[in-house]
Amino acid sequence: ILKKGLLRSFIMKAYYKKNKNSQNSIDSIVEKILEEITTLNQWLSIAGYFSLLCEASPKAVMHRLDDEWKNPTGLIEVFSKEKGDAFFSKNYYTHFIWGIEQFLLQNEYAAWAVRWFIKMHALNINYSISNSPEETLKQAFCTWHNVTVLSPEDKVYLVKEAFAHNYDIWNLIYSELPGRNMHMVASPSKPLYR
């Protein structure tokens, strides 16, 4: 309760009257918190707080997750080491998905979030539940219901970029074309305050 209360206070301080100095100080604090995460167990220990960290400092989270690709410390393992089956498993990775899904609703961070989900999707991890980077990408690229701040032109650009970087997302894009899949589209996780 204390940790969640402190993180909510960070969000309020960072977002109150959109004061840039307040946001910079919260960015610095969140950056220091995330720098201390260097093992799989530490990633697991912050899983339940990750959405709040994302909301408090999107910039610090983005920098830390970008660094994770170059200097892995266990976050990818969180996604690949779920325990149990679909009904009784502890899927800690879902907290990280929910945190980053918030970025899909923020102009400054939406394209970055799609790129991050594309990289995660490229790892071809099998998930026992439907909540996965692939499902989030299906929501983001859905042609008949936009749940992001991205325009159709932004989405086309991101798809072209993914293909240029040799990411295999053809089946994902094909399944979301009109008439291919008319499933219900859930909204991504939303920030509480931003």
JOGIGI-V635216 format. One record per helix or strand of 3 or more residues. SS is the DSSP state (hx for helix, st for strand). FROM is the first residue (numbers start at 1). TO is the last residue. If there is no record, write none. Layout:
ss->SS from->FROM to->TO
ss->SS from->FROM to->TO
This chain:
ss->hx from->2 to->18
ss->hx from->20 to->35
ss->hx from->40 to->56
ss->hx from->58 to->70
ss->hx from->75 to->80
ss->hx from->93 to->105
ss->hx from->110 to->121
ss->hx from->133 to->141
ss->hx from->152 to->164
ss->hx from->170 to->175
